[in-house]
């Protein structure tokens, strides 16, 4: 917005500005907040907030490799990409997207004013325009490396949890986990597990929070399961145990991008088959107390969806070894709506696959080669008052 328009807008009464803004589509309102930050202040006023556009669409959040803005790709093609969904957060231009869980978004705040020795997280709710700064953590090294996961389910608890895994690394290689920090929103404190098994390395890839239990994929073809989060009020760390990944996934699991999903209260896992021509979906089944196994739920034909058979290729790495690659990645799994979201690397498109009809639909032409996070609006308030950076 140029200086003349900015001064003109500043002279308008707040009630009139809010009335004008209330007539905008949500996408246009978000874009406007990026251009004129004063509009974000109206979102902090409880009376004005009710009048402003708030119909947040489900979609996919992502951030490019240049760590620029965090847009939302709507699942409805006619809406497209929405900028400024986190523009209500102060200094949002310094946010790094880390995770998203049931409507809450976890970001890391970093700028020239924060040192590598401090890790500052921000939890945001784009639907209610609330945000909360998390107490800083202090890594032991000047070159920290994390996998950070947000766990939130308003049907189970109004509180949220942050799992911060400190990874041992050298020259880009991950060797394990040095410690685990867990934040609980009700106490606003971090608990530290210094006895974490250093040989276990959690993955940047799939995880899911279901019925108060967190499932996290590891780099060792296992799922680490965390339970007992409700006991953290007594200063007790949640306990964890392991489940092997489906045995049929071992050949491609280290290279392909699998994804957790849920439906009817059950945990599912989807992964491309060895030839890439189908996606295999498993369901985690407890056949006896404490004994679990994966059963195949269905096979989804990618040959029919893409109209071709050549969906895998071998890529020669710098060490001379050949690695298995698939033309598509599974971004998100929504079995309750019979949808699988994919990125097609060959045609550079974001796609949705309808399990019931077998139809493959384009969401967006062009995509960033980065991690996408499925976002569904949640209108529950954050369990603490807003704060400021």
Secondary structure, 3 states (H helix, E strand, C coil): CCHHHHHHHHHCCHHHHHHHHCCCCHHHHHHHHHHCCHHHHHHCCHHHHHHCCCCCCCEEECCCCCCCCCCEEECCCCCCEECCCCCCCCCHHHEEEEEEECCEEEEEECCCCCCCCCEEEEEEECCCCEEEECCCECCCCCCCCEEEEEEECCCCCCCEEEEEEEEEEECCEEEEEEEEEEEECCCCEEEEECCCCCCCCEEEEEEEEECCEEEEEECCCEEEEEECHHHHHHCCCCEEEEEECCHHHHHHHCCCCCEEEEECCEEEEEEECCCCCEEEEEEEEEEECCEEEEEEEEEEEHHHHHCCCCCEEEEECCCCCEEEEECEEEEEEECCCCEEEEEECCCCEEEEEECCCCCEEEEEECCCCCCCEEECCCCCCCCCCCCCC
